[in-house]
Amino acid sequence: MFEPWGVLVILIICPLLGGLPLIAWITYALKRKQLSQLGTKNISVSAAFYHGGKVVGILAVLSEALKGVAAVLLSRAFFPDGSSWELIALIALVIGRYWIGRGAGTTNVVWGFVVHDPLVAIFVSFFAGISFTILQSRKVVKFGVLLLFPLFVTLLHLSDIPRMLAAVALAALMAWIYTKIPDDMNLPAQEAQTESQAMLEFLRGDRTMVSLDEELDAAIVGEKAATLSQIKRWGYSVPKGWVLAPIDDPQGLTEFLQPSELSPLVVRSSAIGEDSENASAAGQYETVLNVTSPEALQAAIAQVKTSYNHPSAVQYRRDRGLNDTAMAVLIQQQVQSVYSGVAFSRDPITQQGDAIIIEALPGSPTQVVSGKVTPEQYRAFVVETENSYSVQLEGEGRVPQSLIKQVAYLAYRLEKRYHGTPQDIEWSYDGQTLWVLQSRPITTLLPMWTRKIAAEVIPGVIHPLTWSINRPLTCGVWGELFTLVLGDRALGLDFAETATLHYSRAYFNASLLGDIFIRMGLPPESLEFLTRGAKLSKPSLQSTWENLPGLGKLLKRELSLEKDFKQDYHQRFIPGLSQLAQEDIDNLEPGKLLARIDFILELLRHGTYYSILAPLSAALRQAIFRVKDSQIDNSVTPEVAALRSLSAIATDAKQVLQNFEPQQVFEQLKQTPEGEKILEEFNELLQDYGYLSEVGTDISVPTWRENPQMIKQMFVQLMQGNEPQAGAKDAINSIFAVKRKRSFVQRRVDIKGRVTEVYSRLLAELRWSFVALEKVWLKSGLLRKTGDIFFVNFDEVRRLIVDEDASLIEQLDKLVEFRRSQFVQDSEIIQIPFLVYGNTPPHPLAPSPLYSDQILQGIGASHGQAEGRVKVLRNLQDIPEIDRDTILVVPYTDSGWAPLLLRAGGLIAEAGGRLSHGAIVAREYGIPAVMDVRGATWILQDGQRVRIDGSRGIVELSNDLRPE
């Protein structure tokens, strides 16, 4: 019995030993740093060196080495020296190290193996040292060792099959972990502790010959270079290129490339964070063309690196809330452009529809993005079938239409490659090949918002008060469920951004949900499922396996749903609802009404959890067990139960009133004792289900109890219908329901119905509390009209009651009127876009002009309207006072104008297009902009009042001038 006890001890103690966070404790004790919140968030030896320095790193090595040695010695306490159980102990240790301790376990295995088999350890160490010296590649050496050590074990211990199998299993486990866990060695060495930088740079290996043919990491070489390498691997034409990471010495690469007049190079920025979904950094950093000598190449690299710290670039990063990181440099063969330009796979101005916007000119693409020249404008629409595609084109010019169609299809395909994320593409054509010079997300079209699902969950036009309550409740619960599945992979996700309002309608964040799907290992087309309604395929077995711990926790919640809800129902919801029903809210002062509202919201926080999980559980069970909708009995759902009860009362009423006038039904029923009884039953039903309304999730909609007219109309309609057949159908349903109640699916449907009842009752109590508060404020004069309270958000309600906020009280009338006006405008919009790009989509209704003394036409480059006084700037020599009432008028814009745009109210430029750097920056700052207004710096005068419409590309002039 001695050995079985040994097996048990090894399989229990070793994983716990591996998971012991000694490195984290050492780092925190000596440096007061939490490794779990830094860098890759690994608790590893390399992380200790990186964030803690040499002393911390050495102590970390010793602590992990002791773990490996201890695992082997523990095995020897039960089994003979050198047995396979020593390797199994190391396997258990590594599993604990990975699953619990968030590390790879390399140090544990190395030192454990030294004790287990010194001869194999010497052979492998000798090979690793020689290989790294020659190849300077950690990746090759790391995986090479994992192939060699089981091979050496096999050669030296041919007769020991268990030992050989254990060595192979240990190597396979380590290889799998290496593919799953980020490596701290990939972090920029210059950001590490000073005393560790030299060692880290050496261990990173020589990266000076990294090319676009390799798979590149954006965290090391920037998004621009990483994206181009990916596009090139997909098979698109990308000019040959090489990348210098921020820490790399350019000497070796400049000696290797040897540029010349016949083979010029272009040196481009690839800053960490540039061309990302958060910021384009368009035009902020240098690009050097026509580099024709090694000396010029050295100077160009230095020039591009220096541009990272240009004042305008620094200001841009501050404005966007970006951290300072580092500059990688991309060096490419220069394309001899015949035609070139840029393409947006979605129109950044209309932000709707499927138009691809292309700007093109003969010659270099820098002309287009510089904003100094107005390019030719094209709009294209791609229609793709299963075997072919066609391109419809609007616009003409010197650039061949066949080429523009190729560019349009390129933009269309690249957007599909990035799962529907709109792309900003820079391209060039040399007479033979269409080259991709850059592709990045269109920052102003992100995030993408979808009405799919949201339109069903929270339909219709939504009041500010309703949204201020629904959004945190819903987003909070979804965040909890996603975090449950994702675990640490949920770090960095802002679940508060799950939903928003556009046009006073609810939209879900398709970009965030797409990120969540990817982290959950769901298929990439999950985003297209949300944005385009594409069919969603099944997740891979690997992703399911990776999410197994989280899915297990979610399954545990699902299995205990009925028990948990029953417990909360009896201990929390029923007592809470009883307490609420006994209060006379008409006599409560605002402070007590707020306390009542907070009490309801606390109950709703628990209720929201069940209101999301119960329908999800019922739908999943119905799909798994393939139960048809017709086989489901929804009689527990309050709306269904109310309708059935109403139907039964209507049937009885129809027998009492053989002949009736639909408009006089209730008056006629009062005339007989039988009719009086029907009315009593109707009033009881209204009392029982008076908490229901037309839109159950919207507290601004009156309940049946407040407005019984709708339920009365429904009652009359049921009396006019053919009720016996419906009643017979209900009877048949009830027979089948008895059997179905025992099924897994029906039990979840019943819970869903009971959850809906509780949730609806709580929302009704919440509405009635706000209505009571509104009556108090109407009486005191704080509010003016019934319904005003629903145009105040909940935070403002609290400020008015608790803080008695004087400034808010002063502006409350204007605030309510503005929101009411906006709500009415949004209510009149009939065609609501299914998909919305960006946080400030343009209003579908064309705005009416303020005045039209004179109109200048240009190109709408950044949507929105602004009115203000003109300030003409022909250069950046004399910077005037600028504020939101200033409309800047400039000859053109580039990155240097960016700080001015932040302060100005709007922008008018004589040259440039929608895709110029100035236009892109204006959109990022949310500044309305109109480009290509011919002669604007001469026609417009300082102090002249103008109104610009960045959506339509219109400048409306006024004769109103003021002296300067």
C-alpha positions, -999 to +999 in steps of 0.1 A: +000+000+000+031+022+002+033+031-036-004+040-040-001+064-011+029+079-030+009+083-061-018+101-042+007+124-024+025+133-057-008+141-076-020+163-047+011+180-033+030+187-066+002+208-083-002+228-050+035+232-048+036+244-084+008+269-078+025+284-047+031+321-058+066+324-043+077+347-071+048+371-066+055+372-028+092+379-033+085+407-059+059+423-037+080+421-006+111+436-022+096+460-048+060+464-038+049+454-073+020+431-082+032+409-111-004+398-117-012+434-128+020+442-148+031+433-184+019+399-195+005+393-160+026+361-158+041+351-124+073+339-139+111+342-135+115+364-166+087+387-152+106+389-119+138+399-137+118+423-160+098+441-133+119+435-102+155+435-113+184+411-107+181+404-070+144+397-073+151+376-104+178+355-088+156+348-058+128+339-081+151+314-099+161+299-065+125+296-054+114+278-086+145+256-087+137+245-052+102+235-063+115+214-091+141+197-068+115+192-041+091+175-065+118+150-076+129+143-040+092+139-029+089+112-055+120+095-042+105+093-008+080+067-023+097+053-054+132+043-065+157+069-077+153+077-114+119+063-118+092+076-142+074+089-112+099+117-108+089+129-143+052+125-134+059+146-103+073+173-126+043+171-149+020+176-119+041+205-107+040+221-142+002+217-144-002+235-110+023+261-121+003+269-152-033+265-140-028+280-105+005+299-105+003+315-140+037+305-151+052+281-177+073+260-152+106+261-172+128+267-142+110+240-122+116+214-150+153+224-157+164+220-121+142+191-114+157+173-144+192+181-132+184+160-100+165+134-120+190+127-147+222+148-146+237+132-178+207+141-200+206+176-184+243+181-193+238+170-229+207+192-234+223+223-217+254+219-239+232+218-271+211+248-259+241+270-252+258+262-286+225+266-305+216+300-289+251+313-296+249+304-333+212+309-340+204+337-315+168+325-315+150+317-283+121+301-300+142+276-320+163+267-290+132+264-267+113+240-289+145+223-299+152+214-263+117+200-260+125+176-289+159+167-277+155+158-240+129+130-246+152+118-274+182+116-250+160+099-224+150+074-250+186+067-261+199+064-226+170+044-211+157+022-240+144-004-216+125+020-194+092+025-214+073+043-186+102+068-183+103+074-220+065+080-222+067+104-192+095+124-208+075+127-241+044+138-221+064+164-201+078+178-234+044+179-250+029+196-220+056+223-220+053+229-257+015+233-254+020+258-225+045+278-245+019+283-273-007+295-247+012+318-224+028+351-234+065+355-230+078+384-209+110+383-230+089+398-258+083+430-238+104+460-247+137+456-229+141+494-224+111+494-201+126+467-178+145+473-146+178+490-156+201+463-142+181+436-162+181+453-196+214+440-209+206+404-200+171+407-215+184+421-247+209+393-250+183+366-243+158+382-268+183+373-296+193+392-327+162+408-342+179+432-366+170+411-397+133+407-390+113+409-423+076+412-433+077+376-444+076+366-408+047+365-383+052+397-363+039+408-329+023+442-329+034+447-292+070+446-304+070+460-340+038+481-340+005+475-357+016+489-391+044+464-396+025+435-380-006+441-401+014+443-434+032+410-425-002+394-420-016+408-452+014+396-471+010+361-456-026+362-469-012+365-504-017+402-511+011+422-527+031+441-501+065+457-509+094+437-494+103+451-461+123+448-429+116+459-393+137+474-366+122+469-331+127+498-307+157+482-290+175+470-322+208+484-335+202+495-371+239+490-381+236+454-393+204+461-414+218+492-431+249+473-441+228+445-455+203+466-475+227+489-494+201+512-510+209+530-542+195+552-570+183+521-588+169+505-556+155+533-534+140+526-500+112+542-480+116+545-442+083+545-423+071+547-387+056+517-370+050+530-335+036+508-308-001+518-308-001+535-342-027+523-367-046+506-340-084+505-332-078+532-306-059+557-327-047+560-363-019+585-355-024+596-391+005+619-402+019+622-367+052+605-375+078+609-402+080+590-435+112+594-455+111+586-493+138+580-518+165+568-495+194+559-518+225+554-497+235+536-464+243+570-449+209+584-459+193+552-445+210+557-411+198+593-411+162+584-421+159+558-394+171+584-368+147+609-382+117+586-380+126+575-344+130+612-334+095+620-347+080+599-319+088+628-296+077+657-318+055+680-297+025+675-320+029+637-317+032+639-279+001+661-278-018+637-300-011+608-277-021+629-247-053+640-264-062+604-271-052+591-237-025+569-250+006+558-231+040+567-243+056+534-257+083+532-284+089+535-321+097+506-344+109+514-379+096+498-411+120+499-441+105+489-475+114+488-512+099+520-527+072+515-553+076+536-584+040+548-584+021+554-616-012+559-597-018+558-560-042+568-532-062+557-503-095+537-499-119+535-471-140+503-471-168+523-455-178+559-459-165+577-428-189+606-433-223+590-439-213+561-417-241+541-433-245+519-464-219+499-483-201+526-503-163+522-506-146+557-508-115+560-530-093+590-535-066+587-562-040+607-582-012+600-606+021+596-587+029+591-550+002+584-523+018+610-501+000+637-522-034+623-512-028+620-475-008+653-472-040+673-478-021+698-501-037+685-533-074+677-539-075+641-553-100+625-576-130+612-557-148+578-564-175+558-548-178+521-554-202+493-545-191+457-546-216+430-553-202+395-547-219+362-556-207+327-549-185+325-580-180+361-592-182+398-582-190+431-599-182+467-590-204+497-596-185+529-598-194+566-593-169+593-604-144+597-632-110+612-638-075+605-651-071+573-631-083+542-651-117+530-640-105+494-642-078+502-616-103+519-593-125+488-595-095+467-584-089+490-555-125+488-545-125+450-545-092+450-525-108+472-499-139+450-498-118+418-493-096+433-467-126+444-446-140+408-448-106+395-438-108+417-407-144+403-400-163+435-409-140+460-392-139+490-416-104+495-431-084+526-442-061+513-470-031+531-486-023+516-521+000+522-550+001+509-586+034+507-605+019+498-639+018+460-632+010+453-596-015+468-571+005+472-539-009+474-503+011+500-484-010+501-453-043+489-438-056+500-405-090+503-388-109+535-394-108+547-358-138+570-362-160+541-374-153+521-342-168+507-322-195+491-343-229+491-328-256+466-337-294+465-332-294+427-335-306+413-301-308+448-286-340+456-306-356+426-290-344+431-255-351+469-252-373+479-281-385+513-291-375+548-282-359+550-248-361+578-222-329+589-204-341+578-170-350+543-183-316+540-199-297+553-169-311+524-149-313+496-175-278+500-189-258+495-157-280+466-146-278+448-179-241+455-187-232+445-151-248+411-153-234+403-188-200+414-175-203+390-146-212+361-169-185+368-194-159+372-166-170+339-152-162+321-185-131+341-195-114+344-161-081+364-164-088+369-201-115+393-192-089+418-180-090+450-200-126+446-211-149+475-202-183+458-198-199+492-191-195+498-228-216+468-238-246+490-248-254+525-257-282+547-272-282+560-308-313+578-320-327+571-285-326+533-294-306+506-278-275+492-296-251+466-285-213+470-289-205+446-317-167+454-315-166+446-278-187+415-282-165+404-311-134+408-288-152+388-262-160+361-287-124+359-299-112+356-263-137+329-257-124+310-287-156+314-307-153+316-345-141+349-361-174+352-380-191+357-346-186+395-352-202+391-387-231+373-370-237+404-349-231+430-377-243+412-408-265+384-396-241+358-409-245+322-399-225+313-367-205+281-369-196+258-340-165+267-319-135+245-323-128+217-299-096+234-288-114+266-278-140+246-260-113+228-241-095+261-232-128+276-219-137+244-200-130+258-165-152+289-172-179+269-189-179+245-160-186+274-136-213+287-159-228+252-161-227+250-123-247+283-122-272+269-147-277+237-128-283+255-096-305+281-112-338+267-100-326+262-064-310+296-062-340+314-076-364+296-052-342+306-023-341+342-034-378+342-043-388+332-008-360+351+012-356+382-009-382+389-036-415+380-019-406+399+014-393+428-006-424+430-028-447+427+002-428+455+019-432+477-012-469+470-015-476+481+021-460+515+017-482+545+009-459+562-016-482+592-022-472+605+012-435+599+011-410+628+009-383+628-018-356+614+006-377+584+015-387+579-021-351+577-030-344+552-003-374+532-017-359+534-052-325+522-040-342+493-022-359+483-055-327+487-075-309+464-051-337+438-057-335+445-094-297+438-094-304+403-083-335+400-105-315+411-136-291+381-131-321+357-133-338+377-161-307+371-183-297+336-172-332+320-171-340+328-208-305+318-218-308+285-199-343+278-214-331+286-249-300+264-246-320+235-232-346+239-259-319+238-286-301+208-270-332+187-265-347+200-299-380+209-284-403+228-307-419+261-297-453+245-301-445+220-274-436+246-249-462+258-224-457+295-215-487+298-192-465+308-162-453+339-181-474+368-167-484+382-202-496+348-213-514+341-180-531+375-181-542+370-217-556+335-209-575+348-178-588+378-199-599+354-226-618+333-201-636+364-187-644+376-222-660+342-230-682+345-199-690+382-208-700+372-243-726+348-229-740+375-206-741+400-235-754+382-265-757+415-284-734+443-274-720+476-288-682+475-287-680+511-274-706+504-247-695+470-233-685+481-198-717+503-194-739+474-206-722+450-181-731+473-152-768+468-159-771+432-148-759+412-117-741+388-140-724+417-157-714+432-124-697+399-115-678+400-148-666+435-140-654+424-106-634+396-122-620+421-147-610+445-119-594+416-100-574+407-131-564+443-135-553+443-098-533+411-103-516+420-135-517+458-132-479+459-131-477+449-168-472+474-196-468+475-234-430+475-230-420+455-199-384+468-197-393+505-201-404+522-168-415+553-188-444+534-203-476+535-181-487+502-165-521+486-171-531+498-136-524+534-146-538+532-181-563+503-183-576+515-217-554+491-237-565+461-216-601+472-220-597+473-258-581+438-257-611+426-236-636+439-262-616+424-291-616+390-274-654+392-270-657+399-307-635+369-316-642+332-319-634+322-283-645+286-280-618+273-304-592+292-285-605+278-252-604+243-267-568+249-278-559+260-242-574+228-228-554+207-252-523+226-243-529+221-206-531+183-211-497+182-227-483+207-202-487+182-174-462+159-190-439+187-202-436+202-167-414+173-158-391+179-187-358+197-184-369+224-209-403+231-194-390+236-159-366+263-172-394+279-191-415+280-160-387+296-140-383+321-168-420+330-165-417+334-127-385+355-131-404+377-156-432+382-131-408+392-103-388+415-126-419+432-141-434+438-106-401+454-095-400+476-126-436+487-120-428+495-083-398+515-096-420+534-121-446+542-095-419+555-071-406+579-098-441+590-107-447+598-070-415+617-069-425+636-100-458+646-084-438+661-055-415+680-078-444+692-100-461+706-069-428+723-058-422+737-093-390+719-098-406+701-128-432+717-151-449+689-171-460+654-164-434+630-178-405+654-172-389+631-147-382+605-174-359+630-191-337+632-160-312+605-155-309+586-122-276+602-112-292+636-116-322+625-095-299+616-067-280+649-070-313+668-068-324+650-036-292+643-017-270+673-028-297+697-037-274+707-065-280+744-072-264+745-106-284+714-118-316+729-104-309+761-123-305+744-156-330+716-151-358+732-173-334+737-202-320+702-198-354+685-198-366+706-227-335+698-248-338+661-241-375+661-247-370+678-281-342+653-290-365+624-280-393+638-302-369+641-331-356+606-326-392+593-323-399+606-358-371+586-374-386+556-392-357+540-409-333+531-380-299+518-392-293+481-383-256+488-379-240+521-367-203+530-369-186+551-343-198+568-311-214+598-329-232+586-360-248+613-381-285+620-378-305+603-406-326+635-410-311+663-430-307+694-408-325+726-419-301+754-427-299+783-403-295+809-431-285+808-468-273+842-478-245+824-497-232+788-498-198+774-505-196+738-515-167+715-505-161+679-494-177+668-462-148+654-442-159+652-406-196+651-398-215+674-375-225+711-376-208+741-361-214+778-361-189+804-352-166+832-362-140+827-389-103+829-382-081+826-414-047+811-409-024+808-439+005+794-418+014+784-383+036+814-375+011+835-355-012+814-334-043+834-324-066+828-295-089+800-305-120+786-288-151+766-296-166+797-313-137+797-338-140+782-373-105+778-386-100+785-423-066+771-436-050+764-470-045+728-461-040+706-430-014+682-419-004+667-385+011+701-374-024+716-372-036+689-348-033+710-315-053+738-331-081+715-341-086+703-305-094+738-295-114+750-325-151+746-332-148+736-368-124+735-398-125+747-434-096+738-458-090+750-493-075+716-503-076+680-492-101+652-492-119+630-467-089+607-462-062+634-457-044+635-423-062+667-413-096+652-420-088+620-401-076+640-370-107+663-372-129+632-371-110+618-341-114+651-322-151+653-333-145+686-351-168+693-381-147+698-412-152+707-448-123+702-473-117+714-508-135+748-504-118+767-533-105+801-524-117+799-488-088+818-472-096+847-495-134+846-497-139+843-459-129+871-436-118+872-400-148+877-377-174+866-403-200+843-389-204+810-407-222+777-402-205+745-415-220+711-421-193+685-422-217+658-433-229+676-465-197+695-472-215+729-470-203+763-456-232+788-451-221+824-449-236+853-431-230+890-437-227+894-400-192+908-395-176+922-363-146+945-362-113+928-353 
